[in-house]
Amino acid sequence: MRPSANSRIHRSGKTPCCQDTHSPNQFELEPCDLHEIANAPALGVTTGRILYLDADTLVVDSVSPLFEIDLRNYAIGAMGGKSAKETARLGLASDIETFNSGVLVVDVERWLREDISEKTLALAAERASQNLPAFDQDVLNIVINGRFAKLDYRWNCLGESEHPSPAIIHFTHAKPNTTRCKHPWRQAYFEHRAETPWGSARLKTKWDRRARRLSTSLRRILGQFLT
């Protein structure tokens, strides 16, 4: 499959910051979240592929191959594998593979044909009261139930083990602008940040996080007295 006008890159969060470095005019880049991906027709997309990226990813190589990679007749491609802990937590069969939803290659036609949008949104509403740690990822894994094409680790380099040539770096836990980040490819973030107005910004510490939580709590308490 060749990149076309129907191929789009969508990034969660408010600020899109990724493009294909080989053919920058081939793709449309728009901010979105997984709720919007689940409702693909609302994006005006009914054919081709969508590449979804979490906001805490950093693209350091061309993503063109993801628009040509064989998805083996599955609706999505993602990086994943077997985890007894995850399948038990999600109530899936022990032989089912689960995936990280931070990087998803979506075959839109098959996604729509299998009614994944409806199934995902319905399950999300049903499980809204449950305390699922990774809610959108958990819901998608339950709906997909292991039916996904496995992407190589270089397309979603989480940091558990170092890859010699990652294409998409994913800061899943402590973010790279904090002192707690231990991701092996953190330096790539600093190299890119150096080219922005925030290149010399100080790194956030655990005290910043605690201060933010305290501020939120105080505003909530004051709000109760003022209403």
Contacts in CASP RR format, 6 or more apart in sequence:
PFRMAT RR
TARGET T0000
AUTHOR 0000-0000-0000
METHOD contacts of the structure
MODEL  1
MRPSANSRIHRSGKTPCCQDTHSPNQFELEPCDLHEIANAPALGVTTGRI
LYLDADTLVVDSVSPLFEIDLRNYAIGAMGGKSAKETARLGLASDIETFN
SGVLVVDVERWLREDISEKTLALAAERASQNLPAFDQDVLNIVINGRFAK
LDYRWNCLGESEHPSPAIIHFTHAKPNTTRCKHPWRQAYFEHRAETPWGS
ARLKTKWDRRARRLSTSLRRILGQFLT
1 48 0 8 1.000
1 49 0 8 1.000
1 67 0 8 1.000
1 68 0 8 1.000
2 67 0 8 1.000
2 68 0 8 1.000
3 20 0 8 1.000
3 23 0 8 1.000
3 26 0 8 1.000
3 27 0 8 1.000
3 64 0 8 1.000
3 67 0 8 1.000
3 68 0 8 1.000
4 26 0 8 1.000
4 48 0 8 1.000
6 45 0 8 1.000
6 47 0 8 1.000
6 48 0 8 1.000
6 49 0 8 1.000
6 108 0 8 1.000
7 26 0 8 1.000
7 27 0 8 1.000
7 48 0 8 1.000
7 49 0 8 1.000
7 50 0 8 1.000
7 51 0 8 1.000
7 67 0 8 1.000
8 27 0 8 1.000
8 28 0 8 1.000
8 29 0 8 1.000
8 30 0 8 1.000
8 43 0 8 1.000
8 45 0 8 1.000
8 49 0 8 1.000
8 50 0 8 1.000
8 51 0 8 1.000
9 18 0 8 1.000
9 19 0 8 1.000
9 20 0 8 1.000
9 27 0 8 1.000
9 28 0 8 1.000
9 29 0 8 1.000
9 30 0 8 1.000
9 50 0 8 1.000
9 51 0 8 1.000
9 53 0 8 1.000
9 63 0 8 1.000
10 29 0 8 1.000
10 30 0 8 1.000
10 31 0 8 1.000
10 32 0 8 1.000
10 36 0 8 1.000
10 37 0 8 1.000
10 43 0 8 1.000
10 50 0 8 1.000
10 51 0 8 1.000
10 52 0 8 1.000
10 53 0 8 1.000
11 17 0 8 1.000
11 18 0 8 1.000
11 29 0 8 1.000
11 30 0 8 1.000
11 31 0 8 1.000
11 32 0 8 1.000
11 52 0 8 1.000
11 53 0 8 1.000
11 54 0 8 1.000
11 55 0 8 1.000
11 57 0 8 1.000
12 31 0 8 1.000
12 32 0 8 1.000
12 33 0 8 1.000
12 34 0 8 1.000
12 52 0 8 1.000
12 53 0 8 1.000
12 54 0 8 1.000
12 55 0 8 1.000
13 31 0 8 1.000
13 32 0 8 1.000
13 33 0 8 1.000
13 55 0 8 1.000
14 31 0 8 1.000
15 31 0 8 1.000
15 55 0 8 1.000
16 29 0 8 1.000
16 30 0 8 1.000
16 31 0 8 1.000
18 29 0 8 1.000
18 53 0 8 1.000
18 57 0 8 1.000
18 59 0 8 1.000
18 63 0 8 1.000
19 27 0 8 1.000
19 29 0 8 1.000
19 59 0 8 1.000
20 26 0 8 1.000
20 27 0 8 1.000
20 62 0 8 1.000
20 63 0 8 1.000
20 64 0 8 1.000
21 61 0 8 1.000
21 62 0 8 1.000
22 62 0 8 1.000
22 64 0 8 1.000
23 64 0 8 1.000
26 64 0 8 1.000
30 43 0 8 1.000
32 43 0 8 1.000
32 52 0 8 1.000
33 136 0 8 1.000
34 52 0 8 1.000
34 101 0 8 1.000
34 136 0 8 1.000
34 140 0 8 1.000
35 121 0 8 1.000
35 136 0 8 1.000
36 42 0 8 1.000
36 43 0 8 1.000
37 43 0 8 1.000
37 50 0 8 1.000
37 52 0 8 1.000
37 104 0 8 1.000
37 106 0 8 1.000
38 116 0 8 1.000
38 117 0 8 1.000
38 120 0 8 1.000
38 121 0 8 1.000
38 124 0 8 1.000
39 117 0 8 1.000
39 121 0 8 1.000
40 46 0 8 1.000
40 50 0 8 1.000
40 106 0 8 1.000
40 108 0 8 1.000
40 111 0 8 1.000
40 112 0 8 1.000
40 117 0 8 1.000
41 112 0 8 1.000
41 117 0 8 1.000
43 50 0 8 1.000
45 108 0 8 1.000
46 108 0 8 1.000
46 109 0 8 1.000
46 112 0 8 1.000
47 108 0 8 1.000
47 109 0 8 1.000
48 107 0 8 1.000
48 108 0 8 1.000
48 109 0 8 1.000
49 66 0 8 1.000
49 67 0 8 1.000
49 105 0 8 1.000
49 106 0 8 1.000
49 107 0 8 1.000
49 108 0 8 1.000
50 104 0 8 1.000
50 105 0 8 1.000
50 106 0 8 1.000
50 108 0 8 1.000
51 63 0 8 1.000
51 66 0 8 1.000
51 67 0 8 1.000
51 103 0 8 1.000
51 104 0 8 1.000
51 105 0 8 1.000
51 106 0 8 1.000
52 101 0 8 1.000
52 102 0 8 1.000
52 103 0 8 1.000
52 104 0 8 1.000
52 105 0 8 1.000
52 106 0 8 1.000
53 59 0 8 1.000
53 102 0 8 1.000
53 103 0 8 1.000
53 168 0 8 1.000
54 101 0 8 1.000
54 102 0 8 1.000
54 103 0 8 1.000
54 170 0 8 1.000
56 170 0 8 1.000
56 171 0 8 1.000
56 172 0 8 1.000
56 175 0 8 1.000
57 102 0 8 1.000
57 103 0 8 1.000
57 156 0 8 1.000
57 168 0 8 1.000
57 169 0 8 1.000
57 170 0 8 1.000
57 171 0 8 1.000
58 168 0 8 1.000
58 169 0 8 1.000
58 170 0 8 1.000
58 171 0 8 1.000
58 176 0 8 1.000
58 185 0 8 1.000
58 188 0 8 1.000
58 189 0 8 1.000
58 192 0 8 1.000
59 167 0 8 1.000
59 168 0 8 1.000
59 169 0 8 1.000
60 166 0 8 1.000
60 167 0 8 1.000
60 168 0 8 1.000
60 169 0 8 1.000
60 188 0 8 1.000
61 165 0 8 1.000
61 166 0 8 1.000
61 167 0 8 1.000
61 168 0 8 1.000
62 167 0 8 1.000
63 167 0 8 1.000
63 168 0 8 1.000
66 105 0 8 1.000
66 151 0 8 1.000
66 155 0 8 1.000
67 105 0 8 1.000
69 77 0 8 1.000
69 105 0 8 1.000
69 149 0 8 1.000
69 151 0 8 1.000
70 149 0 8 1.000
71 77 0 8 1.000
71 105 0 8 1.000
71 107 0 8 1.000
71 110 0 8 1.000
71 149 0 8 1.000
72 149 0 8 1.000
73 110 0 8 1.000
74 107 0 8 1.000
74 110 0 8 1.000
74 147 0 8 1.000
74 148 0 8 1.000
74 149 0 8 1.000
75 106 0 8 1.000
75 107 0 8 1.000
75 110 0 8 1.000
75 111 0 8 1.000
75 114 0 8 1.000
75 116 0 8 1.000
75 144 0 8 1.000
75 147 0 8 1.000
75 148 0 8 1.000
76 104 0 8 1.000
76 105 0 8 1.000
76 106 0 8 1.000
76 107 0 8 1.000
76 111 0 8 1.000
76 144 0 8 1.000
76 148 0 8 1.000
76 149 0 8 1.000
77 99 0 8 1.000
77 104 0 8 1.000
77 105 0 8 1.000
77 106 0 8 1.000
77 148 0 8 1.000
77 149 0 8 1.000
77 150 0 8 1.000
77 151 0 8 1.000
78 99 0 8 1.000
78 100 0 8 1.000
78 101 0 8 1.000
78 102 0 8 1.000
78 103 0 8 1.000
78 104 0 8 1.000
78 105 0 8 1.000
78 148 0 8 1.000
78 149 0 8 1.000
78 150 0 8 1.000
78 151 0 8 1.000
78 156 0 8 1.000
79 99 0 8 1.000
79 100 0 8 1.000
79 103 0 8 1.000
79 150 0 8 1.000
79 151 0 8 1.000
79 152 0 8 1.000
79 153 0 8 1.000
79 155 0 8 1.000
79 156 0 8 1.000
79 158 0 8 1.000
80 97 0 8 1.000
80 98 0 8 1.000
80 99 0 8 1.000
80 100 0 8 1.000
80 148 0 8 1.000
80 150 0 8 1.000
80 151 0 8 1.000
81 97 0 8 1.000
81 98 0 8 1.000
81 99 0 8 1.000
81 150 0 8 1.000
82 95 0 8 1.000
82 96 0 8 1.000
82 97 0 8 1.000
82 98 0 8 1.000
83 98 0 8 1.000
84 94 0 8 1.000
86 92 0 8 1.000
86 98 0 8 1.000
86 141 0 8 1.000
87 93 0 8 1.000
87 94 0 8 1.000
87 96 0 8 1.000
87 98 0 8 1.000
88 94 0 8 1.000
90 98 0 8 1.000
90 138 0 8 1.000
90 141 0 8 1.000
90 142 0 8 1.000
91 142 0 8 1.000
92 98 0 8 1.000
92 141 0 8 1.000
92 142 0 8 1.000
92 145 0 8 1.000
92 146 0 8 1.000
96 145 0 8 1.000
96 146 0 8 1.000
97 146 0 8 1.000
97 148 0 8 1.000
97 150 0 8 1.000
98 141 0 8 1.000
98 146 0 8 1.000
99 141 0 8 1.000
99 144 0 8 1.000
99 146 0 8 1.000
99 148 0 8 1.000
99 150 0 8 1.000
100 137 0 8 1.000
100 156 0 8 1.000
100 158 0 8 1.000
100 170 0 8 1.000
100 172 0 8 1.000
101 134 0 8 1.000
101 136 0 8 1.000
101 137 0 8 1.000
101 140 0 8 1.000
101 141 0 8 1.000
102 137 0 8 1.000
102 156 0 8 1.000
102 170 0 8 1.000
103 151 0 8 1.000
103 155 0 8 1.000
103 156 0 8 1.000
103 168 0 8 1.000
103 170 0 8 1.000
105 149 0 8 1.000
105 151 0 8 1.000
111 117 0 8 1.000
116 143 0 8 1.000
116 144 0 8 1.000
119 143 0 8 1.000
120 139 0 8 1.000
120 140 0 8 1.000
120 143 0 8 1.000
123 139 0 8 1.000
123 142 0 8 1.000
123 143 0 8 1.000
124 135 0 8 1.000
124 136 0 8 1.000
124 139 0 8 1.000
127 135 0 8 1.000
127 138 0 8 1.000
127 139 0 8 1.000
132 138 0 8 1.000
132 139 0 8 1.000
153 161 0 8 1.000
153 163 0 8 1.000
153 166 0 8 1.000
154 163 0 8 1.000
154 165 0 8 1.000
154 166 0 8 1.000
154 167 0 8 1.000
154 168 0 8 1.000
155 167 0 8 1.000
155 168 0 8 1.000
156 168 0 8 1.000
156 170 0 8 1.000
157 163 0 8 1.000
157 166 0 8 1.000
157 167 0 8 1.000
157 168 0 8 1.000
157 169 0 8 1.000
157 170 0 8 1.000
157 185 0 8 1.000
158 170 0 8 1.000
158 172 0 8 1.000
159 170 0 8 1.000
159 172 0 8 1.000
159 183 0 8 1.000
159 184 0 8 1.000
159 185 0 8 1.000
162 184 0 8 1.000
162 185 0 8 1.000
166 185 0 8 1.000
169 183 0 8 1.000
169 185 0 8 1.000
169 188 0 8 1.000
169 189 0 8 1.000
171 181 0 8 1.000
171 183 0 8 1.000
171 186 0 8 1.000
171 189 0 8 1.000
173 181 0 8 1.000
174 180 0 8 1.000
174 181 0 8 1.000
174 182 0 8 1.000
174 183 0 8 1.000
175 181 0 8 1.000
176 183 0 8 1.000
176 186 0 8 1.000
176 189 0 8 1.000
176 190 0 8 1.000
177 189 0 8 1.000
177 193 0 8 1.000
177 201 0 8 1.000
177 203 0 8 1.000
177 204 0 8 1.000
178 203 0 8 1.000
178 204 0 8 1.000
178 205 0 8 1.000
179 203 0 8 1.000
179 204 0 8 1.000
179 205 0 8 1.000
179 206 0 8 1.000
180 205 0 8 1.000
180 206 0 8 1.000
193 199 0 8 1.000
193 201 0 8 1.000
END
